[in-house]
Amino acid sequence: MKTKYLPVAVDILVELVDVLYKRGYFSYESSAQDYVDELCNDIETNLPVKLKKPVPSYFEKKYGKGTYYAVFRKSKQTCWYVIFRLFKENEELVYQVCHIENNHTAAQYFN
């Protein structure tokens, strides 16, 4: 099993470090980076065992049929929706992360 990130998903994670630090969610940029690193580690470790659901129509229009999402809860207030596709590459199952959203910006699409 392997996890790959589309460039747009990588951009979201890189930008997330800046957002978390500049908006004061973390006092230190290194703490914001640690949070994003932990999120990535959680995705790479637990995505295969998470309950996967077909994405809502809003995201299906963007990413196509056969796209799923899984929820990663990081605190009482925040969960992350990881949108991904599955495919095989050289007989290995690949989880391709297409997009990442949190409940503060995208809950209306998932409820």
Steps between C-alpha positions, in 0.01 A plus 500: 500500500623845406367853543557765234390863507393699197683834477186689606481294821867573572434870445210488747721343766783748445256791517340352812822550697492873419129533573525327837794715606391837359145471638634420844387139533861420586751734665794355311533417134676178597191396701280561196741291290486222761118503482506464121767229522283310749199535269702362208630214714144421612384498137783277382464259793123480541337578164482129407308415819269802505140472391493628144190656351425624150555875478197731489390613154679836539835322514404226257455771234855618571679167545282248317323178583685252713626769735464447874554686822598409854473710815795571728405663830784705646316672786150554637462795263683387188484206266659461159332353194758322287378450143676221314497245220617140506694327226763234451853576389729203442260281700520739797192679628542878479296758691519822298409798715324753276383761747479578872234715668398557858158524661536877544510558124317204348260342749201612293608262221538197724183519711 
